[in-house]
Amino acid sequence: MTYDLVIKGGNVVLRDSVVTADIGIKDEKIACIAEQITDDAKEVINANGQFVMPGMIDTHVHISEPGRTEWEGFETGSKSLAAGGTTSYVEMPLNALPATTNKAALDLKLEAAIDQNYVDYSFYGGLVPDNLDKLQELSDAGVQAFKCFLSDITSDIPDDFVNVDDYTLYKGMQKLAELGHILCIHAENPSVTSKLSEEMMREGRTTAMDYVDSRPIFTEVEAVQRALLFAKETGCKLHLVHISTSEAIQAITQARREGVDVTVETCTHYLALTAEDVAEIGPRAKCQPPLRKAKDQAKLWDELMAGNIDWLTSDHSPCTEDLKEGNLFEAWGGISGAQNNVDIMFDLAVKQRGLSINKFVDLIATNPSKRFNLPNKGEISVAKDADIILVDPNSSYTLKREDLYYKNKHSAYEGREIDCRVTKTILRGNVVYDLEQGIVGNPKGKLMSANDNK
């Protein structure tokens, strides 16, 4: 056989082991994993000294095209993902305009995404108070999952995204349980957080720590518990997004023991940055839920190391730089993070805290591929898509603005020294990012429709 590509001599991360091996790729699939491949190959990559692992599957990405394309577009967003070692992503139903709450809006995104993506992609549908009758058509159109907000997300812009009330949450969960879909939830109690924010603004309390205190831990926990109760009542499959606290993780873990079909993610920024860092970084580090205090972050790390968190995401939520001006209450809330998940978390979790490399791969690839029914992704195994990244554990660098591929080149991680590096990203056997060359070739990303695997 003549392979399209052979990756030679890397430390290949398999399901339960790490082996020094060659990988042969043919027709975009992994065709062979062997101690040594001697057959001909059109291209050979030397991976000596590097880890060879599946590309990250980022299930929490905001691309703002169409409607707010000046914030982020499919081209720049997917380049950032590729440069960071992500080979597939699922795009949230906001912040584009119109929000993806009906098939017509989904069709606009599908059209905008054609021939722009450097990695594979799929879409969420949204659950909002006025679209209960649109969930079926979004499901039929192949969305991977649905998303709603329990936190305050109001807008006076037509067709923008808004949060659900409890009735919509209940009826939406009933319908999604019938359809067999996962509902992903942003869980914060909006009544408390909005009033605390108003109170602090009136009193002129606008420091970084004031912002954190306006969204206390119990507001996340209460909303999580409410979502879990509704899921138990309706039988809806649930996924809690960007959870920031151990207390919420404990509630989710207990519900899982009681039979609730629930998974949970956290984000790189909750493990890499603390509330104490926000005073120095400023609004670039503003997000919801907020970054937590160091003592609370330490407990979140305990949950990750104990295996109580299912996977990691970026919650890449970009905007133009002018929207990051002002105090922490006024600035746009969202961290641009798509490009620095694999490297930062490999550094923090594997190198600094001793997490096994196999558990790390579960967190970035294998677990989300299973939950989101992406059977060709998430693992280095024969017949799977050849979505592969190379990570050099002995290469350190300091992240600079000019390294970023975002449309708006700002990040809460600017100036951070990272003690490993993604050197290659391979999408279905095609090199799409190389450390020396940057982004390689034209966009090769394909749509992943949920209908493909029904």
N, C-alpha and C positions, 0 to 999 in steps of 0.2 A: 504493500500500500504506500502511496505517496500522500503524506499529510499536508494540509494547508499550513499548519503551524505546529511546531514542537517547542514546548517549554522545558528546558533541561536543567536538572540538578538542583531544583528548589526544594525547600522544606514544605511539602504539600500537606495542607491541613484537611484531613479526611474526617468522616463523621466522628470517629472515636480515637483517632491517632494522628500523629504527624510523622510522615515518612519522607526520606530523600528519594525523589522519583522524577521521572519524565512524564509529561502529559502530551498526548497526541490529539490534535484537533482536526476534524474533517467535517465539512459542510455545516459549520457553526456549532457543532456538538463536540463534546468530549468523547473521543473514540477509543482512547487507550490510556491507561495509567500503569506504568511499568518501571521496574528498577532502571532499565535502560532501553531506550527506543533507538534502533539502528536503521529503521526504514528511512527513505528519503523524505524531505520536507521542503516545501516552498520557502518557508521562513523558520528560523531558529532563534529562540530567545534564551540567553543564559541567565538563569535565576539563582546561581550559586550564592549562598549566604542569605537569601531572602525567603520570607514566608510567601507561599503561594496559596491563596484562599479565595473563596467565592466573593464576588463583588457585593457590596452592601445593597440591601433593599430598603430604601427610605420611604416609609409609608406616611410621612407627614411633611409635605412640601407645598408651599404656596407659590404658584406662578401666576402673575397678575395679568396675563394675556388671555382674551382681549379686555379692553376697557381701562386698565391701569398698566399698560405695557411699559410705561416709563418707570415703573417700580421694578419690574422684572419680566423678561420674556422667556419663551421656551428655549431660544438659542443660548442666551447667556446663562440662564438657570441650569440647563442641562450640561453646559460646559463646566460649570462649577461643580456639579455633581460628579461628572466624569473625572475631573482633576482631583477630587477627594476620595475616589475609590468606590463610588456608587454606580451600579450598573442598571438599576431599575428603581422607579419611584412611582408613588401614587399621589396624585395632585388634588389638593383640597378644593372644596366648592366655593371658596372665597380666597382671594380678594379681587378676582376678576369681576368685571361688569359685562353682562348680567351675571349674578351668582348662579351656580349650577344647580338650580332647583326645579328644572323641567327639561324636557328633551330638546326643545329649541335652543336653550342656553348651552346644553351639552354639545349640540351639533356645532355651535360657534367655536367651542374649544377644540373639538375634534378637527375642524377645518384649519384653525390657526396652528395646530400642532404639527401638521403634515410637513415632513422634510425639514424640521427645525431641531429635532431632538437628537442629541449625541448618545443618549442611553434610552432603554426601553421605558415605557410610561403607561399609566392608566389613570382613571379618574374616579373621584367620589361623586355621589349625589348628595344634595343637602336636604335636611329636614327643617322646615320653617313652618310658622303657624298657618300659612295659606296654601300649602302644597301637599296636603295629605292625599289628594286625588291624583298627584303626579308621581308618586313613589313607584307605582307599577310601570309606568312608561320609562322611567329612569332605569329600573331593574331590567326591563326588556332590552334596553339600549346597551347593556353590558357594563354598568358601573361596578367597581370592585366592592364598594361598601358605601355606607351613608354616614353623614356627620351632622351633629347639632351642637348648639351652645346652650349650657345652662347659665353661663355668665352673661353679664350685660353687654350686648352688642347691638346697639341701635344705630339707625342711619336714616337720614331724610332723603337719601339718594334713591330714586326709583330702581328697583330690581337688585338692590344691595342685600347682603345677608343680615338676618336678624335672629335673635335668640328665641327659643321655644318657651311656651308656658307649660305648666304641668299637664294640662289636658292634651296638648299636642304631643308631648313626650309619651304619654300613655297610649294614645291612639296610634301614634307613629310606631311605637314599639310593637303594638299588636299587629300592624300591617307588615312590618319588617320580619317579625317572627313567622308570619304566614309565607312570606317570600323567601325565607331562609337567609336573610342578609344580616351582616354585622352592623351595629350602630356604634359609631365612635363618638365620644362625648367629651367636650371641654367642660369640666366640672368646677365651678365656683359659685357661691351663693351671691346673686347680683344685688339683692336688697341690702345686704350688709356692706358689701364692698363699695357700692355706689354712695351710700350715705356716709361711710367713713371717709371716702375720698372728698366728698363735698365739705365735710367738717374740717378736715385738715387744710384744704385750700382756703376756707374762710379764715382760719387761724394763721395763715401764712406759713404753714408747716409743709415745706416742699422739698426737703432733703431726700437723698436716696433712701435712708432708713425710714423716713416717714412714709414713703411710697410702699415699702415692704410691709410696714405695720398697717397700712390701709387694706391689705389683703391677707389677713392672718390665716394661719394654718387651718383653723377650724372651719373656715368658709370653704376650703377645698374638701375637707373631710365630710362636712354635712351634705354637700352636693353629690359627692361620690356615694354616700350611703343612700341618698334618695334615688339615684340612678340604679343602684343595685337592687333596691326594693322593687322598683318598677320592672326591672329585668326579671326578677324572681316571679313576679305576678304574671308577666306576659310571656315568658319563655324566650324573649329576644336575646340573641347573641350580642354581647357587649364588649367594647374595647374602650378603656379609659386612656385618653391621650395626655401627654406631657405632665404626668403626675410628679409633684415636686416634694412630697413629704412621706416620711415613714408611716405616719399615722394613717394616711390614705391607703398606702400599700397594705397595711395590716387589715384594714376593713375589706379590701379586695380579696386578700388571701383567705380571710374567714368566710366570705361569701362563696368563694370557690369550693371550700370544704363542704359548704351546705348545698352544693349542686348548681350554683349559678354558672352559666357558661360565659366566663369573663376573662379577658387578658388585659395586660397593662404595659404601657411604655413609659419611659422617661427620656429626657433629652440630654445631649452632651452638655449643654450650658448649665443644667442643674447640678452636674457632677464636676464641672471644670471651674465654675465661677461661684462666688458667694455674694450675699447682700453687701458684705463689707467691701467687695471689689467695685460695686456699682458707684460708690462715691468718686472713685478715681476714673473709671471708664466713662461714666455719664450715661446719657440716654441710649447710646449704642447697646447697652446691656439691659434696657428695659424690656420686659416681657410679662405676659400673664399666663399662669400664675407668676409671681415675681421670683427672682433668685432668692434663695433662703439663707438665713444666717449660718455661719460656719458650723455651729453646734448641731443645727438641724440637717445640714448637708451631710455631716458625718453619719447620721442615722440612715440617710438615704443610701449612702455607700454601703452600709451594713446590709441593707435589703438587697442591693445588687449582688454583693458577694455571696449572699445566702441563697441566691437563685430565685428570689421572689419577684423579680422584674423580667418580663418576657422578652422585650427587645428595646433597642435604642433607635431614636429618630433625631432629625435635625430641628423640626418645626421651623424650617427656613421661612422667615416671614419678612421679606425685604421691603424697602421703601426708598424714596428719594432722600437725599441728605438733609434737605430743608425740613423734612418732617421729623428729624431727630434733634431739632433745636428746641430750646426752652427747658423748663424744669421737667422732672420725672413724671409729673401728672399731665403735663401738656403734650409731651412728645409722643410720637407714634410708638405703640408697644409691639415690638417684634425684633428678633435677632436674626441677622443674616448668618446662617450656619451651615449651608449645604456642603461647603468645601472642606470642612475640618471636623469630620466625625470619626473616621477610621483612624487617622493619625493621633488626634488628641486622646481618644479613648483607648487605643492600643498603648499609648504612653502611660496614661493614668491607671488603667485597669490591669493590663498584662505586665508591663515593666515595673511599675511602682508598687502594685498591690498583689501581684502574683496570681491573678486570675488565669486559669488555663486557656491556652489558645483555642481549644475546641469550644469552651464555653463562650469565648469572645465571638467566635464565628456563629454560634447559636444566636447571640444577641444582635448581630448585625445582618444576618442573612437567613439562617435555617428556620428560626421560629416565625418570622414574618411570612416567609414563603409558604409555610404550612397553614397558618391562620388565614391568609388571604388567597389560598388555593392557587398557588403559582407552582405547579408541579415540576416545571422544567428549570426552576431557579433555586438558589439557596444552598447548593451543595456541590462539591467537586466529586462527581461520580459519572461513570460511563453512561452515555445517552442524555445527560443533562446539557442544557445550554452552556456553552463555553464562556460564561461570564466570570472572569478571573481577574484578580488584582495581585500585584507584587508589592510587598511591604518590606522595606529595609529597616530592620530593628536597630541598626548601628549608625543611622544617619540622623543628624540633628539639624534643625534650621529655625530661624526666627521668622515668623509670618509677617510679611510686609504688604502694604496696600497694593503694590504693583503685582503681587502674586495672585490677587483675587480676580476671578472671572465674572463676578457679579456685574450687572448693569450699573449699579451704584456701589462703588468700591469702598464700602465701610463694613467693619466687622468688630464685634466685641473682643475678638481674639487677636487683633492687630498688636504686634509687639511681643507676642507670646513665643517663648522658645519651646519647640515641640521635639521630643527625643525619639523620633522615628519618621519615616517618610514613605508615602505611596509613590512608587517609581513607574508603574505601568497600570493602566486600566484597559481590560480587554472585554469587548462586548460581542458575545456570540462569535468568538474567534478573531475579531477585528480589533487591532490596537486603536483605541480612540484617545488615549492620553499617554504621553511619555514624558518623563521628568525633563529630559533634555530638549525635546522637540515641542512640548506643550500639547495642545489639542491637535490630533492627527486626522486628516482627511475630512470628508463631508459627513453630515449627520446620517447615522445608520439606525437610530432608534426606531423601534416598532411599537405600535399600540398593543397593549395586553388587555383584551376584553374578557370580562368574567364569563361571557358566553362561550369563549373558546374551550373552557374546561368543565362545562356542565355535562 
